[in-house]
Amino acid sequence: MKINLSSIKTFALGLFLAVGMQSTTFAQFQVVGYMPSWQGSVSAIQFSKLTYVNYAFLIANSDGSLQSVDNPSMLTSLVSAAHAANVKVCISVGGSSAGTSNFSKLAGNSTYRTNFVNNLLSFVNQYNLDGVDIDWEYPTSSTQNNYATMMSQLATAMHAKGKVVTAAVIAWGGDTIISSVFSSVDWLNIMDYDNTNGVGQSTYDSAVTALDYWVTQRGLPQAKAVLGVPFYGDPDEDYGYAQLLSMGASPNADSWNGYGYNGIPTIQQKTSLALKSAGGIMIWELSEDATGANSLLSAIHNVIASSNPFSGSYEIQCVASSLDVNVSGSSKTNGAVIIQYAVTGSSNSLWTFVPTSNGYYQIQNVNSGLDLVVQNASTANGGEIVQWSFGSSGNDQWKPQQNSDGTYTFLNLHSGLVLDDPGSSKASGIQFDQWTSKGSSNQKFNLVSP
């Protein structure tokens, strides 16, 4: 995951500062952490502060076959623990040097490419994974078209199975990642580290330059730009952030005894930048984080949480009936509709608010991990409300609009209609729907902390 300084070109910051701060498109803000197979513990991962974990690395052979994954029991344990916490897991394929040397041959041969894609599908199914991250460091001008073809073929196959496809890329100067790749991937993990001359490690200005390059200059959709940050020192990656602190470095500084790193203030600044100008933040790598108050992942999480006024979990209580929005214990996608139900104090009637953008949120059930969704992306009055996994159509995103009496009305992004208790029913078991806003009590809700 280290960047070759000789391949980096310098770009001015001014253009990005002038026009690069457009709002993120409507998609979940990703917090992606790489977990290496060779160090660290699954039990130490703070899953509640992540959306994805990338297990590094799986190695492909030049004919598209796959080598045995390192530490398979760790991968199995990771998937089990992550899924229990509603966090997704991808396999990262490649890595530096030997991990990427076979890509050139397999990407340029249609038979090998097909083998590669089919073998990855089997691997993803075997380990119950949620997607694939490609870490080819780096395609050249002679292999850039083959890279794009490989990514397109892989994305077609994975997306058909509901899996994501991402790629790790250089912070700037990645001209060999041609723009057609942007439509194939769900996002790019931008490796903004190891690119500071002298004592230092990936400054804030470096992050600005990286997003300027990919979003403003190259045209990568902002929601697909995931800003990478280091949890280790430079020039020697052998010293992780936690180890540097144990040697005497300060968590609130960026250099110590000839080593550069990112301390808490810089990580906080970069997270704020990513919230405004990217679709997420990425970490290399999780096992090098400190614990407790000095944790960099916690610093990231705290910035994100502070941008969300609805942190924590709530009962969503309808004013007309004083009953809750509830899933009746079901964790089945679309099978158990969202219903009006008496307050039970259980996780069935508890909801968290995950910010997307421009004041919209996923409203996610604590019990099932699924979202409040308008069924079939209906735009009609009476469209029923179900629970479903997060998608891209906007029918699973809601804007809590506070009324003058302190209650909330929930506006759906896709339909422009609001969450509604049909007929102002006071009977448990009535399915919620959406309706044109009338400002009545069956469309008003109180958020009640348990």
Buried (B, 14 or more C-beta within 10 A) or exposed (E): BBBEEEBBEEBEEEEBEEEBBEEBBBBBBBBBBBBBBEEBEBEEBBBEBBBBBBBBBBBBBBBBEBEEBBBEEBBBBBBEBBBEBBBBBBBBBBBBEEBBBBBBBBBBBEEBBBBBBEBBBEBBEEBEBBBBBBBBBBBEEEBBBBBBBBBBBBBEBBBEEEBBBBBBBBBBBBBBBBEBBBEBBBBBBBBBBBBBEEBBBBBBEBBBBBBBBBBBBBEBBBBBBBBBBBBBBBBEBEBBBBBBBEEEBBBEBBBBEEBBBBBBBBBBBBBBBBBBBBBBBBBBBBBBBBEEEBBBBBBBBBBBBEBBEBBEBBBBBBBBBEBBBBBBEBBEBBEBBBBBBEBBEBBBBBBBBBBBBEBBBBBBBBBBBBBBBBBEBBBEEEBBBBBBBBBEEBBBBBBBEEEEEEBBBBBBBBBEBBBBBBEBBBEBEBBBBBBEBEEBBBBBBBBEEE
